[in-house]
Each structure stands twice: as structure tokens, then as C-alpha cells.
């Protein structure tokens, strides 16, 4: 199997996990896998969302949150939750090299989002190691 075909299959598996995550609870709208340095690995986003711009912003936010958690001696950062008037953004670590970004609308059950995101992050970590 050539490298391009393997990369396409790998990307398809990652996007499949993201689609399943979005479908797992009412209100979940979009999801992306982002490298810690801000590169988009895979995404299932709305048509008006720039994956590269989202990736860069999420990586910057995660870096700042990591620094803050360390400065305040809170231990290793597990997740970041932004809760706004029109919905939420959740960032969950996928191992040490990637982060899962999940967007959900207002009224979405935050506990369910957290639970499903953590489960998906574990699955994605296994796929990213391959």
C-alpha cells in the first residue's frame, strides 16, 4: 500500500471517530483533531469554519491554559471549557501531541459532552499512535 493511500485511510478513520462523537449527543456541532503546534490533523466542521485558523487559535488557548495551570500548581491540564452565550468549546488532550476540539450549541448537556469527548480522545490516541 502506498503512503498516500495509507494517509487517506488513516484520515478517514479519524474523521469517522469525529462524526460518531458529533452524533453521540444532541447539540454537538463540530469536532477537530489539532496538533499541539496548531496544525489541523482531521476535522468535521461547518462550512464557514476555517480549520487552519481554528487549529491555531485552539493551540494558542491550550498553551496559555497549560501555562496557567502550571503557574497555579494545578497539575497537568486535562481539558479547557469555554462556555458562551451561543454554545461551548471543549478542548481535551489526546495524549501529549494532539488535542480534541468539540463545539456544541446552547442547552447541550456539558457532562455528556465531557464524557463522550474523553472516550473519543482515548480512541483517537490509539489511532494517532499507528
NORPE-V281068 format. One record per residue. SS is DSSP state (H for helix, E for strand, L for the rest). PHI is phi as a letter, one per 40 degrees, with the letter a starting at -180 (* if undefined). OMEGA is omega in degrees with one decimal (NA if undefined). Layout:
ss: [SS SS]
phi: [PHI PHI]
omega: [OMEGA OMEGA]
//
This chain:
ss: [L L H H H H H H H H H H H H H H H H H H H H H L L L L E E E E E E E E L L L L E E E E E L L L L L L H H H H H H H H H H H H H H H H H H H H H L L L L L L L E E E E E E L L E E E E E E E E L L L E E E E E E E L L L L L H H H H H H H H H H H H H H H H H H H H L]
phi: [* c c c c c c c c c c c c c c c c c c c c c c c a c g c b a a a b b c c c g c c c a a b b c c c b c d c c d c c c c c c c c c c c d c c c c c c f c g c c b a b b b b b d b i b b b b b c b g b b b b c b b b a c c g c c c d c d c c c c c c c c c c c d c c c c c]
omega: [-178.8 -175.3 -179.8 179.5 178.5 179.2 178.7 179.2 179.3 178.3 178.5 177.1 179.3 179.7 177.2 177.0 178.9 178.1 178.6 177.8 -179.0 -178.4 -171.7 179.8 179.1 176.7 178.0 -170.0 -173.9 178.7 179.7 172.2 -172.8 174.7 -178.8 178.8 170.4 178.5 178.7 179.1 177.6 179.9 170.2 -172.7 173.5 -175.2 -178.1 -179.4 177.0 -175.6 -178.6 179.3 177.0 -179.2 179.9 -179.5 -180.0 178.2 178.4 178.4 179.7 178.5 178.4 178.9 176.6 -179.8 179.9 178.7 178.2 -179.1 179.9 178.2 178.7 -178.9 -179.0 178.6 178.9 -176.8 174.8 179.2 173.1 -178.1 -178.0 -179.4 -174.8 177.3 -176.2 172.5 179.9 175.0 -178.3 177.7 168.7 -175.5 -177.4 -172.4 -175.2 176.7 174.9 175.4 -178.9 179.2 179.4 -178.5 178.8 179.1 178.6 178.7 -176.3 178.4 178.6 177.5 -179.7 -178.5 -178.6 179.1 179.0 178.2 180.0 178.9 178.1 178.1 -178.8 178.4 177.0 179.0 -178.8 178.4 -176.8 NA]
//
